[in-house]
Amino acid sequence: MIKRNLIRGPIAGLRLIRKALVFTFWRLPLLIVWHLPLRGLRALWRWICAQGRLLRASPFAFYRMLGRRRDWVLAKIEYAHSESAKFRALFTALKLPYTGLRAMGLNPQMAVGLLVAGSTVGGGVVVNETLLSERSFGRGDSGVYSAPRDIPTSYSDSDNTLKVDLGTTPVGEITIENVTVGTAFANSTLPSGQTNVVQIGGTAASSGFTATWLEVGHLVISRWRCDTFEMSDVEAHTLNIRYNASDGQSITPVASTPRARAIGGGNRADSMTTSGGLYDRIVVTAGTSATNGKVDVLRLTNLFTKGGKCLLSRIKAGTIDVKFMETGLGNGFATKEFQVASTTVYKIANITENVEVSISPP
């Protein structure tokens, strides 16, 4: 009896192993691959036949069944919409302090500064401080941005300059619009040693630095208000200077043979856009030695400036549009506040309807 039990033990274990293997490698795959889909298809076919019989027996009952299914789906959709609206209202309430300060005319960085300073007042302010603490080009925060990054590589609370530094990566489009620059707003001064409120272009050579150019497919300068404006050391295939008013002007570009130009580069960066803000200066430059900055479309529109010069220099462009500008210091036409120097060369030029009128600083 003892020997028989000793023999049965291993045999029973082998049988269990065999059953497990058969189930794992035969019955379970057969169930998944054949029986379950077949049952599902049979159930679907029975449901289709039932609906057909219902339609044949009573079209109105069939229609009411469809109506119940429709109402069930619409109820779920309406519920999802109502929940989405609640969350939108919640987020709107959370950002209300920030949007309120922006509506009062404060630029993004000043609004965030006030929220940070008053973070102990209430929970809503604390939430906004958390959400908006990181600086961003898209939100209009000052700092030095290495295109195409949206986060500044450096910034200083004492320097309210917006600077875009173009390097080895071409950028599709950069847009800066609806901003106030220089001393045109209260408590603003230019950084020490600076005289240009807007500076667009490459960088001249200096000790240890090889000169650079800013290469642009299409440069759009529109609706600027400047004390003085200067364009020098610029090459443009097509130069359009139209509809500008200034308190004295000198426009003396020289015909030459600059080539047509557009910026591709294959894996170039996406666009950078910012709208609204108050800055001491705006600078778009090529700040890496021996490396030209490249952007296909550079668009700067509706800039209100005061306290310094608006300068375009060391630019090679396919097309340049300078239009609808107002420039002047109110000191008469003898001094030329709007200047396009003879170091500006073009192949095709459209220079029309630029007038001299008395324009004083705001």
C-alpha positions as CSV (number, residue, x, y, z in Angstrom):
1,M,0.0,0.0,0.0
2,I,2.8,2.4,0.9
3,K,4.6,1.7,-2.4
4,R,1.4,2.2,-4.4
5,N,0.8,5.7,-2.8
6,L,4.4,6.6,-3.5
7,I,3.9,5.8,-7.1
8,R,0.5,7.6,-7.4
9,G,2.0,10.8,-6.0
10,P,4.3,11.6,-8.9
11,I,1.8,10.3,-11.5
12,A,-0.9,12.6,-10.2
13,G,1.6,15.5,-10.3
14,L,2.4,14.7,-13.9
15,R,-1.3,14.5,-14.8
16,L,-1.8,18.0,-13.3
17,I,1.1,19.4,-15.2
18,R,-0.3,17.8,-18.4
19,K,-3.7,19.3,-17.8
20,A,-2.2,22.7,-17.2
21,L,-0.2,22.5,-20.4
22,V,-3.2,21.4,-22.4
23,F,-5.3,24.2,-21.0
24,T,-2.6,26.9,-21.5
25,F,-1.5,25.9,-25.0
26,W,-4.7,24.5,-26.5
27,R,-8.0,25.2,-24.7
28,L,-7.3,28.8,-23.7
29,P,-6.1,29.9,-27.1
30,L,-9.1,28.0,-28.7
31,L,-11.4,29.8,-26.3
32,I,-9.9,33.2,-27.1
33,V,-9.5,32.8,-30.8
34,W,-12.6,30.8,-31.7
35,H,-15.3,30.4,-29.1
36,L,-15.5,33.9,-27.7
37,P,-15.5,35.7,-31.1
38,L,-18.0,33.1,-32.3
39,R,-20.3,33.7,-29.3
40,G,-20.0,37.4,-29.9
41,L,-20.9,37.1,-33.5
42,R,-23.8,34.9,-32.7
43,A,-25.0,37.4,-30.1
44,L,-24.7,40.2,-32.6
45,W,-26.5,38.3,-35.3
46,R,-29.3,37.5,-32.8
47,W,-29.6,41.2,-31.9
48,I,-29.7,42.2,-35.6
49,C,-32.4,39.6,-36.2
50,A,-34.3,40.8,-33.2
51,Q,-34.2,44.4,-34.4
52,G,-35.4,43.2,-37.8
53,R,-38.3,41.4,-36.3
54,L,-39.1,44.4,-34.2
55,L,-39.0,46.7,-37.2
56,R,-41.3,44.3,-39.2
57,A,-43.7,43.8,-36.3
58,S,-43.9,47.3,-35.1
59,P,-42.1,50.2,-36.9
60,F,-43.1,52.6,-34.1
61,A,-41.6,50.4,-31.4
62,F,-38.4,50.2,-33.4
63,Y,-38.3,54.0,-33.7
64,R,-38.9,54.4,-30.0
65,M,-36.0,52.0,-29.3
66,L,-33.8,54.1,-31.5
67,G,-35.0,57.2,-29.7
68,R,-34.0,55.7,-26.4
69,R,-30.5,54.9,-27.6
70,R,-30.2,58.4,-29.1
71,D,-31.3,60.0,-25.9
72,W,-28.9,57.9,-23.9
73,V,-26.0,59.0,-26.1
74,L,-27.0,62.7,-26.0
75,A,-27.4,62.6,-22.2
76,K,-23.8,61.4,-21.9
77,I,-22.6,64.1,-24.3
78,E,-24.5,66.9,-22.4
79,Y,-23.1,65.6,-19.1
80,A,-19.5,65.8,-20.5
81,H,-20.2,69.3,-21.8
82,S,-21.5,70.5,-18.5
83,E,-18.5,69.0,-16.6
84,S,-16.2,70.7,-19.1
85,A,-17.9,74.1,-18.5
86,K,-17.5,73.7,-14.8
87,F,-13.8,73.1,-15.1
88,R,-13.4,76.1,-17.5
89,A,-15.2,78.3,-14.9
90,L,-13.0,77.0,-12.2
91,F,-9.8,77.8,-14.1
92,T,-11.1,81.2,-15.1
93,A,-11.8,82.0,-11.4
94,L,-8.3,80.8,-10.5
95,K,-6.5,83.1,-13.0
96,L,-8.9,86.0,-12.4
97,P,-6.3,88.1,-10.3
98,Y,-3.8,87.8,-13.2
99,T,-6.3,88.7,-16.0
100,G,-7.6,91.5,-13.9
101,L,-4.2,93.1,-13.6
102,R,-3.6,92.6,-17.3
103,A,-6.9,94.3,-18.1
104,M,-5.8,97.3,-16.0
105,G,-2.9,97.8,-18.4
106,L,0.0,96.1,-16.6
107,N,2.4,94.0,-18.6
108,P,2.8,90.3,-17.8
109,Q,5.9,90.6,-15.8
110,M,4.5,93.4,-13.6
111,A,1.3,91.5,-13.1
112,V,3.2,88.4,-12.0
113,G,5.4,90.5,-9.7
114,L,2.4,92.0,-7.9
115,L,0.9,88.5,-7.5
116,V,4.1,87.2,-6.1
117,A,4.4,90.1,-3.7
118,G,0.8,89.6,-2.5
119,S,0.9,85.8,-2.4
120,T,-0.1,85.8,1.3
121,V,-3.4,87.5,0.6
122,G,-5.4,84.6,-0.6
123,G,-5.4,81.2,-2.2
124,G,-6.3,82.4,-5.7
125,V,-3.2,84.6,-5.7
126,V,-1.0,81.6,-4.6
127,V,-2.4,79.5,-7.5
128,N,-1.5,82.2,-10.0
129,E,2.0,82.6,-8.6
130,T,2.6,78.9,-9.0
131,L,1.2,78.7,-12.5
132,L,2.9,81.9,-13.9
133,S,6.2,81.9,-12.0
134,E,8.2,80.5,-15.0
135,R,9.2,83.2,-17.5
136,S,8.1,82.7,-21.1
137,F,8.6,84.5,-24.5
138,G,5.0,83.7,-25.4
139,R,3.7,85.4,-22.3
140,G,5.8,88.5,-23.0
141,D,8.3,88.2,-20.1
142,S,11.6,90.0,-20.5
143,G,14.9,88.1,-20.6
144,V,17.5,86.7,-23.1
145,Y,16.0,84.0,-25.3
146,S,18.1,81.7,-27.4
147,A,15.8,81.1,-30.3
148,P,13.7,79.0,-30.6
149,R,13.5,78.4,-26.8
150,D,10.4,79.9,-25.1
151,I,12.2,80.0,-21.7
152,P,14.9,82.6,-21.2
153,T,18.5,81.5,-20.9
154,S,19.1,84.4,-18.5
155,Y,17.3,87.3,-17.0
156,S,17.6,90.0,-14.4
157,D,14.9,91.7,-12.3
158,S,16.8,94.9,-12.8
159,D,16.9,94.6,-16.6
160,N,13.6,94.7,-18.5
161,T,15.1,94.0,-21.9
162,L,13.5,91.6,-24.4
163,K,16.4,90.0,-26.3
164,V,16.2,87.2,-28.9
165,D,19.5,85.7,-29.8
166,L,19.5,83.7,-33.1
167,G,22.2,81.1,-33.4
168,T,22.7,77.8,-35.3
169,T,19.1,76.8,-35.5
170,P,17.0,78.6,-38.2
171,V,13.5,79.8,-37.0
172,G,10.4,79.8,-39.1
173,E,8.8,83.1,-37.8
174,I,9.3,85.5,-35.0
175,T,6.6,88.0,-34.2
176,I,6.7,90.8,-31.7
177,E,3.7,93.1,-31.7
178,N,1.7,95.6,-29.6
179,V,4.5,96.6,-27.2
180,T,5.8,99.8,-25.5
181,V,9.6,100.3,-25.4
182,G,12.1,102.7,-23.8
183,T,11.0,105.6,-21.7
184,A,7.5,105.6,-23.1
185,F,6.0,104.3,-19.8
186,A,6.4,105.4,-16.2
187,N,9.5,104.6,-14.2
188,S,11.4,103.2,-17.2
189,T,15.0,104.0,-18.2
190,L,17.4,102.6,-20.8
191,P,20.1,100.3,-19.4
192,S,23.4,102.1,-18.6
193,G,25.4,102.8,-21.8
194,Q,22.6,102.0,-24.2
195,T,21.1,104.4,-26.7
196,N,19.0,102.2,-28.9
197,V,15.5,101.3,-27.8
198,V,15.1,98.8,-30.7
199,Q,18.1,97.1,-32.2
200,I,17.6,94.5,-35.0
201,G,20.5,92.9,-36.8
202,G,23.9,91.2,-36.6
203,T,26.8,92.1,-34.4
204,A,29.9,94.0,-35.5
205,A,33.3,92.6,-35.0
206,S,35.2,93.3,-31.8
207,S,38.1,91.8,-29.9
208,G,37.7,88.1,-29.8
209,F,34.4,88.2,-31.8
210,T,33.9,87.6,-35.5
211,A,31.2,89.8,-37.0
212,T,27.8,88.3,-37.7
213,W,24.7,89.1,-39.9
214,L,21.0,88.5,-39.4
215,E,19.7,86.7,-42.4
216,V,15.9,87.1,-43.0
217,G,13.6,85.9,-45.7
218,H,11.0,88.6,-45.1
219,L,11.4,91.5,-42.6
220,V,8.3,93.4,-41.8
221,I,8.6,96.8,-39.9
222,S,5.1,98.3,-39.5
223,R,3.5,101.0,-37.4
224,W,6.4,102.0,-35.2
225,R,6.6,105.2,-33.3
226,C,10.3,106.2,-32.9
227,D,12.2,109.3,-31.9
228,T,14.8,108.5,-34.6
229,F,15.1,105.6,-37.1
230,E,18.2,104.4,-38.9
231,M,18.8,101.7,-41.5
232,S,22.4,101.0,-42.4
233,D,24.6,98.1,-43.5
234,V,21.6,96.4,-45.0
235,E,21.3,94.2,-48.1
236,A,17.8,93.6,-49.5
237,H,16.7,92.0,-52.8
238,T,13.4,93.9,-52.6
239,L,13.2,97.1,-50.5
240,N,9.8,98.6,-49.8
241,I,9.7,101.9,-48.0
242,R,6.2,103.3,-48.1
243,Y,3.7,105.5,-46.3
244,N,6.1,106.7,-43.6
245,A,5.8,110.1,-41.9
246,S,8.8,111.8,-40.2
247,D,10.0,115.1,-38.8
248,G,12.8,115.2,-41.5
249,Q,14.0,112.3,-43.6
250,S,16.9,111.1,-45.6
251,I,16.4,108.1,-47.8
252,T,19.5,107.3,-49.9
253,P,19.8,103.5,-50.5
254,V,22.0,102.4,-53.4
255,A,21.2,100.0,-56.2
256,S,23.2,96.8,-56.3
257,T,22.8,93.0,-56.8
258,P,21.7,91.4,-53.6
259,R,20.2,88.0,-54.2
260,A,16.7,86.8,-53.4
261,R,16.6,85.1,-50.0
262,A,14.4,82.7,-48.0
263,I,15.3,80.7,-44.9
264,G,14.6,76.9,-45.1
265,G,17.0,74.6,-43.3
266,G,14.7,71.5,-43.2
267,N,14.5,70.8,-39.5
268,R,14.1,74.4,-38.6
269,A,12.4,75.6,-35.4
270,D,8.8,76.5,-34.9
271,S,7.5,80.1,-34.7
272,M,8.0,82.4,-31.7
273,T,5.2,84.9,-31.0
274,T,4.7,87.5,-28.3
275,S,2.1,90.2,-28.0
276,G,1.8,93.0,-25.5
277,G,4.3,94.1,-22.9
278,L,6.5,97.0,-21.5
279,Y,10.3,96.8,-22.1
280,D,13.3,98.9,-21.7
281,R,14.7,97.6,-25.0
282,I,14.0,95.1,-27.7
283,V,16.9,93.4,-29.4
284,V,16.9,90.7,-32.1
285,T,20.5,89.8,-33.0
286,A,23.0,87.1,-33.9
287,G,25.1,87.1,-30.8
288,T,27.3,84.0,-31.4
289,S,30.7,84.7,-32.9
290,A,31.0,83.8,-36.6
291,T,27.5,82.4,-36.7
292,N,24.8,84.3,-38.6
293,G,21.3,84.3,-37.2
294,K,18.6,83.0,-39.6
295,V,14.8,83.5,-39.5
296,D,12.4,83.2,-42.5
297,V,9.9,85.8,-41.4
298,L,10.7,88.5,-38.8
299,R,7.6,90.6,-38.0
300,L,7.7,93.6,-35.7
301,T,4.5,95.6,-35.7
302,N,2.9,98.3,-33.5
303,L,5.9,99.3,-31.4
304,F,5.5,102.5,-29.4
305,T,9.0,103.7,-28.4
306,K,10.6,106.7,-26.8
307,G,14.0,107.7,-25.4
308,G,16.4,106.3,-28.1
309,K,17.0,105.2,-31.6
310,C,15.3,102.4,-33.6
311,L,18.2,100.7,-35.4
312,L,18.3,98.2,-38.3
313,S,21.8,97.2,-39.1
314,R,23.9,94.2,-40.5
315,I,20.9,92.5,-42.1
316,K,20.7,90.4,-45.3
317,A,17.1,90.0,-46.4
318,G,15.0,88.8,-49.3
319,T,12.3,91.4,-48.8
320,I,12.1,94.3,-46.3
321,D,8.9,96.2,-45.7
322,V,9.1,99.5,-43.8
323,K,5.7,101.1,-43.7
324,F,3.3,103.3,-41.7
325,M,6.0,104.6,-39.3
326,E,6.0,107.9,-37.4
327,T,9.4,109.3,-36.5
328,G,10.3,112.6,-35.0
329,L,11.6,114.8,-32.2
330,G,9.7,117.9,-33.2
331,N,12.9,119.9,-34.0
332,G,12.3,120.7,-37.6
333,F,13.0,119.2,-41.0
334,A,16.7,120.1,-41.0
335,T,17.6,117.2,-38.8
336,K,16.8,113.9,-40.4
337,E,15.2,111.7,-37.8
338,F,14.3,109.0,-40.4
339,Q,17.4,107.8,-42.2
340,V,18.1,105.1,-44.7
341,A,21.8,105.3,-45.3
342,S,23.7,104.8,-48.5
343,T,25.2,101.6,-47.0
344,T,21.7,100.1,-47.6
345,V,21.7,98.3,-51.0
346,Y,18.9,96.8,-53.0
347,K,18.1,95.2,-56.3
348,I,14.4,96.2,-56.5
349,A,13.1,99.2,-54.6
350,N,9.6,100.7,-54.0
351,I,10.0,104.0,-52.2
352,T,6.8,106.0,-52.3
353,E,4.6,108.3,-50.3
354,N,7.0,109.1,-47.5
355,V,6.3,112.5,-46.2
356,E,7.9,115.1,-43.9
357,V,5.5,116.4,-41.2
358,S,6.1,118.0,-37.8
359,I,6.1,115.1,-35.3
360,S,7.0,115.7,-31.7
361,P,7.8,113.0,-29.0
362,P,4.7,111.7,-27.1
